[in-house]
């Protein structure tokens, strides 16, 4: 494997996953999904992909997570076709990024204080 940093590889994987999920794989259940971050383990065997959706409803979030997990193999296969400079494509794990929801919650609290 060429000398490539984990941060750079995470960024490359993020960029390619956005293209794959939003353009190449037309998954009608994944409307309005945003991939926010990719975190790789040091050995590059696992990638945690954080996502947000417009809805903050627990049921909607779980639905998106299930759909992403069900397409995980197809997404990983397409990713392998795009990224040639690593020996093994990491396993993909999707996780809801609650930072945006938490920020909105804090903002609502601050507005009620004023």
N, C-alpha and C positions, 0 to 999 in steps of 0.2 A: 504494500500500500504506500503510495506517495505520502510525503510528510504534509498532512493537512490537519489543521486544528479542529478540535471538537466544535468550537463555536462556528467556524466556517462551514463545517459539514452540516451542523444543525440548521444553519441559515439556508444552505442549498436544499436540504431535505424539505424544509418549510416551504420554500418557493415552489418546488416541484409538486408537493402535496396539494398546495392551493390550486395549481393548474389541473392536476388529476381530478380532484374532487369537484371543482367548480366547472370544468370544461370537458374533460375527456370522458369521465364516467358520469353519465346523466342519471343521477339518483333523485327522483322526484321527491322523496321524503326528506331530502336535505336542503330544503329552501332556506335561505337566510342563515347560513352557517359561516362562521368566521374562525379560521385557524389562527390562534394568537401566538403560539410559541411551540417550539420543538426542543425537548431536552434529551440528550443522549447520555447513556452511561459511559464511563471511561473506557470500557472494553468494546464499545460500539455495538453491543448485542441487543440493547433495548432502547426504544425511542418512545417517550411520552409526548403525545400530541395534545396540546390544550386547545379547546374550542369554546366559543360562545355562540349563543343563539339569541334571537330577539326576545323570545319568551323567557321569563324567569320561573315559570311553573315547573315544579318538580317532575310531573308526568311528562312534559314536553322534553325536558332535559334527558330523562331516562330513555325516551323514545329515540332521540338523536344518538345517544350513546349506543343503543342496541343496533341501530341501523349502521352506524360506523363500524361496529364490531363485526356485523354480518358481512360487510364488504371488505374487511381487513385483508384477506388474502388477495383479492383482486387489486386493491390499492397497492399492496406491497409488491405484487408482480409488476405492475406498471412502473412503480418507483425503481425497481431493479433495471428496467429497460432504459431509464433516464440517467441513472447515476452509475457510471462505469469505474470510478476511481476508488471504490472500496471492495474488499473481497466478499463480504457478506452483508446483505441488507438487514438492518436491525428489525426485530419484532416490534410491531406497532401496538401501542396501548393508548386509547383515547380517554381523555379526562376533561371534565367540564372545568373551565376557568372561571371561578367565582369571584375573581378580583373586581370585575366590572360591576357585578351585582352588589358586592360589598361597598364599592364606591358610591353607587346610586343610593344605597341604604343610608350611608353616612351623610350624603348630600341632603336627603329628605329629613334626616334628624336635625341637621344644621338649619334648614329652612324653618322647621317648626319651632326652633329655639328663638329665631329672629322674630 
